[in-house]
């Protein structure tokens, strides 16, 4: 099968398209014929060697896929050959034509969603759920700021928060991204490239500040986030690419909390509960991933560049196989 592998950590030029054996299938595993694989910032951190848990090399990257069941292990009872599924891959492996995965990490993919949408369910929606529900305990009527809302996780957070009855303000870096946020139900939308946008955001919600902030680029925004909080507000940090300087006085004044969020910290029970909510959300229609661009495996270096450096995100980036 074709797969993208790295033999050493470093730049995107280290992503090599190779022919390797199809992985074996364990007794409690399924073999998925991959039709689409999600591309995420965490993949680039792993490729660079700048992540806490690094794979043994050579390694196939990619933590989420969608496709069809090709083969099942002898102890698998939930799936059969041909079933449409999406899967999370704690051990990576998604940038390939086939992947083997434990049955418990595989879920049916509804016909209403494409494979490209399906490979954007795990990391974006499970992360948004972990940040907002598991960690921040959001409540109906609260006001949420999604700082950088037009990317895959931000879109998932807006959809989830609206389903839970929150008032949502989202920021984007382009006119197209702002329009996308309006279309998916954000109550207030702002361009985070414009001077004074946070002051405008606070004014739009009545001047009291936000109950919850979902922060996707903490090294740029966290200091400013502290200045727009309501009493006992929670900031969930799900993305950071460097250090940040901040003044804790604003946090102390509001008795707020900064909460670090990492999907890898979720237990099997957490993932099972989250999957139930997301699958129900698909049926109800509020879970609706937005695909920004599809790449071929040959375009891997460009895809890894775009996921980090392209401004004005407008949804999920995927490999289409």
C-alpha positions in Angstrom: 0.0 0.0 0.0 1.0 3.6 -0.4 1.8 5.5 2.8 3.5 8.7 3.9 6.3 7.9 6.3 9.0 9.8 8.2 12.4 8.3 8.8 13.7 11.2 10.8 12.2 14.2 12.6 12.3 17.6 10.8 10.7 19.6 8.1 7.9 18.6 5.7 10.5 17.3 3.2 10.9 14.3 5.5 7.4 13.1 4.5 8.2 10.3 2.1 5.6 8.5 -0.1 6.5 4.8 0.0 5.1 1.4 -0.7 4.9 -0.6 2.5 3.0 -3.8 3.7 -0.6 -3.6 4.6 -0.7 -3.7 8.5 -1.8 -7.0 10.1 -5.2 -7.2 11.8 -5.4 -8.3 15.5 -8.2 -10.3 17.0 -10.0 -7.2 18.3 -9.0 -5.0 15.3 -10.5 -4.0 12.0 -8.7 -3.1 8.8 -9.9 0.1 7.2 -9.5 1.0 3.6 -8.8 4.7 4.0 -10.7 7.1 1.7 -9.8 10.3 3.6 -7.3 11.1 6.4 -7.4 14.2 8.6 -4.5 16.7 8.6 -3.9 18.4 12.0 -1.4 20.7 13.6 -0.4 17.9 16.0 0.9 15.9 13.0 3.4 18.7 12.2 4.5 18.8 15.8 5.2 15.1 15.7 6.9 15.3 12.4 9.2 18.0 13.8 10.0 16.0 16.9 8.4 18.7 19.0 5.7 16.7 20.8 5.6 15.0 24.2 4.8 11.5 22.8 6.9 10.7 19.7 6.5 7.5 17.6 9.2 5.0 16.9 10.7 5.7 13.5 10.0 5.0 10.7 6.4 6.1 11.3 3.2 6.8 9.4 1.6 10.0 10.8 -2.1 10.8 11.0 -4.6 10.3 13.8 -8.0 10.2 12.2 -9.4 8.5 9.1 -12.6 7.7 7.3 -13.2 4.8 5.0 -14.7 1.3 4.7 -14.1 -1.9 6.7 -11.9 -4.3 4.6 -11.3 -7.0 7.2 -12.3 -7.8 10.8 -10.5 -9.7 13.5 -12.1 -12.9 14.9 -13.3 -11.2 18.1 -14.9 -8.2 16.2 -18.7 -8.3 16.2 -19.8 -4.7 15.6 -18.6 -4.3 12.0 -18.5 -6.2 8.7 -16.7 -5.7 5.5 -18.0 -2.7 3.5 -19.2 -0.7 6.5 -18.6 3.1 6.3 -16.6 4.2 9.4 -14.5 6.8 10.9 -11.7 6.0 13.4 -9.3 7.6 15.8 -5.7 6.4 15.9 -4.0 6.9 19.2 -0.8 5.4 17.7 -0.9 7.4 14.4 -0.9 5.6 11.0 -3.6 7.5 9.1 -1.6 8.8 6.1 -1.9 5.5 4.3 -4.3 3.5 2.1 -5.0 1.0 4.9 -4.9 1.2 8.7 -5.6 -1.4 11.4 -7.4 -0.1 14.5 -8.9 -1.4 17.7 -12.7 -1.9 17.3 -13.4 0.4 20.2 -11.9 3.4 18.4 -14.0 2.9 15.3 -17.5 4.3 14.7 -20.1 4.1 12.0 -20.1 7.0 9.5 -23.5 8.2 8.6 -24.4 8.3 4.9 -25.2 12.0 5.2 -21.5 12.8 5.7 -18.7 12.3 3.1 -15.5 10.5 3.9 -13.7 13.8 3.9 -16.1 15.1 6.5 -15.8 11.9 8.4 -12.1 12.2 8.9 -12.7 15.6 10.5 -14.9 14.2 13.3 -12.4 12.8 15.8 -9.8 15.5 16.6 -12.0 18.6 16.0 -15.2 17.5 17.7 -13.7 15.3 20.4 -11.3 18.1 21.3 -14.1 20.7 21.4 -16.2 18.4 23.6 -13.3 17.8 26.0 -12.5 21.5 26.3 -16.0 22.9 26.6 -18.0 20.1 28.3 -15.6 17.9 30.1 -13.2 20.6 31.3 -15.2 23.9 31.3 -18.6 22.5 32.2 -20.5 24.9 29.9 -24.0 25.8 30.8 -26.9 27.1 28.7 -27.0 30.9 28.5 -23.3 31.3 29.0 -21.3 33.4 26.6 -18.4 31.8 24.8 -15.5 33.3 22.8 -13.9 31.0 20.3 -10.6 32.7 19.5 -9.8 31.5 16.0 -13.1 29.9 15.2 -12.9 29.3 11.4 -10.5 26.3 11.7 -11.7 22.7 12.2 -11.7 22.7 16.0 -13.2 26.2 16.1 -16.1 25.2 13.8 -16.7 22.1 15.9 -16.7 24.3 19.1 -19.2 26.8 17.6 -21.6 24.0 16.5 -21.3 22.2 19.9 -21.8 25.4 21.9 -24.9 26.4 20.0 -26.3 22.9 20.5 -25.7 23.3 24.2 -27.5 26.6 24.3 -24.7 29.1 24.6 -24.3 32.5 23.0 -21.2 32.3 20.8 -18.8 35.0 19.5 -16.2 33.7 17.1 -13.1 35.4 15.5 -11.6 34.7 12.0 -8.8 36.2 10.0 -10.7 36.7 6.7 -14.0 37.8 5.2 -14.6 34.3 4.0 -13.9 32.9 7.5 -16.3 35.4 9.1 -19.0 34.5 6.6 -18.5 30.8 7.4 -19.0 31.4 11.1 -22.2 33.3 10.5 -23.5 30.5 8.3 -22.9 27.9 11.1 -24.7 29.9 13.7 -22.2 32.1 15.5 -24.1 35.0 17.2 -21.3 37.5 16.9 -18.4 37.4 14.4 -15.2 39.5 14.5 -12.0 39.8 12.4 -9.1 39.2 14.8 -6.8 41.1 12.4 -8.6 44.4 13.1 -7.5 46.7 15.9 -9.8 46.8 18.9 -11.8 43.6 17.9 -11.8 42.3 21.4 -13.3 45.5 22.8 -15.9 45.3 20.1 -16.6 41.7 21.0 -17.1 42.6 24.7 -19.4 45.5 23.8 -21.5 43.2 21.5 -22.3 40.9 24.5 -23.2 43.7 26.8 -19.9 44.6 28.4 -19.8 41.9 31.0 -17.1 39.7 29.5 -17.0 36.1 28.5 -17.9 33.1 30.7 -15.7 30.8 28.6 -12.9 31.3 26.1 -11.7 28.6 23.8 -8.1 29.5 22.8 -6.5 28.0 19.8 -3.3 30.1 19.6 -2.4 30.8 23.2 1.1 32.2 22.5 -0.5 35.0 20.6 -3.8 35.6 22.4 -3.7 34.4 26.0 -2.6 37.7 27.5 -5.5 39.5 25.8 -8.0 36.8 26.8 -7.4 37.6 30.4 -8.8 41.1 29.8 -12.2 40.1 28.5 -13.4 37.7 31.2 -16.5 37.6 33.3 -16.5 36.5 36.9 -15.1 33.0 37.4 -14.5 32.6 33.7 -12.7 29.6 32.2 -10.1 29.7 29.4 -9.5 26.4 27.7 -6.2 26.3 25.9 -6.2 23.8 23.1 -3.5 25.3 20.8 -0.2 26.9 21.4 3.0 27.3 19.3 5.3 29.1 21.7 5.6 31.1 24.9 3.5 34.0 26.0 3.8 36.9 28.5 0.8 37.7 30.6 -0.4 39.7 33.6 -2.2 37.5 36.1 -3.9 40.5 37.8 -6.8 40.3 35.3 -7.2 36.6 36.1 -7.1 37.3 39.8 -9.6 40.1 39.6 -12.1 37.8 37.9 -11.1 34.7 39.9 -10.8 33.0 36.5 -9.1 29.7 35.5 -6.8 28.7 32.7 -7.3 25.1 31.7 -4.9 23.1 29.5 -6.6 20.6 27.2 -5.1 17.7 25.5 -7.2 15.0 23.8 -4.5 12.4 24.5 -5.5 12.7 28.2 -8.9 11.4 27.6 -9.7 7.9 29.1 -11.5 5.2 27.1 -14.6 6.1 29.1 -14.2 9.7 28.2 -13.9 8.8 24.5 -16.9 6.5 24.6 -19.1 9.2 26.2 -17.9 11.8 23.7 -18.6 9.5 20.8 -22.2 9.0 21.9 -22.7 12.8 21.9 -21.1 13.3 18.6 -22.9 10.4 16.9 -26.2 11.8 18.3 -25.2 15.2 17.0 -24.7 13.8 13.5 -28.2 12.4 13.6 -29.6 15.7 14.9 -27.8 17.6 12.2 -25.7 20.0 14.3 -22.4 18.1 13.8 -21.5 19.1 10.2 -17.7 19.3 9.5 -16.6 21.9 6.9 -13.9 20.7 4.5 -11.6 23.5 3.3 -9.3 21.6 1.0 -8.5 18.1 -0.1 -4.9 17.1 -0.9 -3.3 14.1 -2.6 -0.6 12.2 -0.7 1.9 13.6 -3.2 1.0 17.1 -1.9 2.0 16.2 1.7 4.6 18.9 2.1 2.2 21.6 0.9 -0.5 20.3 3.2 1.8 20.5 6.2 2.8 24.0 5.3 -0.8 25.1 4.9 -2.0 23.7 8.2 0.5 25.9 10.0 1.1 29.0 7.9 -2.0 29.7 5.9 -4.0 32.6 7.3 -7.7 32.8 7.2 -8.6 29.1 7.9 -12.0 28.0 6.6 -12.4 24.4 7.8 -10.7 21.0 7.7 -7.7 20.0 5.6 -7.7 16.4 4.5 -5.8 13.9 2.3 -8.2 12.3 -0.2 -7.1 8.8 -1.2 
